[in-house]
Amino acid sequence: MTALYNFLTVHRPAPDAVAEALAGALAVEPRCVDVADEDTGETDDRNWDAPVLCTHHSVAGDLALSWDVSASEAVRTPPAEAEVALRLAARLGTTVLYGAQERPPSAYWAAGPDGTVTRARLLEVDDEPGDGPPALVVDAVEAAMEQLPAARIEVLAEILHEEKVETPVADAFAAAADPRGDAPPDGAVNRAREALLLWERLVRRIEAGWPGGRYPFELYAEDLRNRDLLEEPAGIAGPEHELLVRSVAELDEVFRRGTEGDGGALLGRLTGSGSAVAGRGWWWHRRPVTPPWDARGRTR
């Protein structure tokens, strides 16, 4: 089965260097690698029977080259894309980006020549539309990358939104309140389901001890605001309301077990609202026993 790889590199290595690096990364002889530059039309006379085919084209901005690589069945046990990226970065002395599984198109991984691997947010900018190559900007990374000095260092919230978190309570509510799954998107039941889902995603992370240790304070505060919506949900009555109340109570108990009361001191300071937090729901008056951010709200 053919293995496919897609990479972006900060630098533009020479074709011979690309071939040697791919040969080393995929454990084949350099003569088994055919490299062609799509920008110059070199694809016409290439060796299509080569076990490894690499076609690259220019990009602009923070990156220089986009690679499309295929390894045929002649390459035994081809490594995973992440491993190939690391090997290429080390061999070529350049930072290599490759796509992630999350749905946001901006979600990437970056592998540096020093072995650093981190998440990266990649954006395409179109300030001067024309016939030139697309301009790609690495907007942010989760760890400092020497060859991407302009990228901000922060936790990428869009990736956390896509992380898989089991939500049995919210799922049970949705199954009972909207068994056919046809509730109006802007209806009361669906709004309550979404708020309950987001609340459960937070409390399950707390319960599990913040898997990965990555969760910015801004997202935590957003989750508390979602809990506000569950206090007096508009338009929910009858059995659905009773089920929602029980579901919220169950999740609130999980939240209490993973937090401790502080009168809202921490959240008041980090949100800049001071004593105003005291007038909000009790969940604003508690703090995680082991928060994933420091006293200034910065992710650890």
Order of alpha helices (4+ residues) and beta strands (2+ residues): beta-alpha-beta-beta-beta-beta-alpha-beta-beta-beta-beta-beta-alpha-alpha-alpha-alpha-alpha-beta-alpha-beta
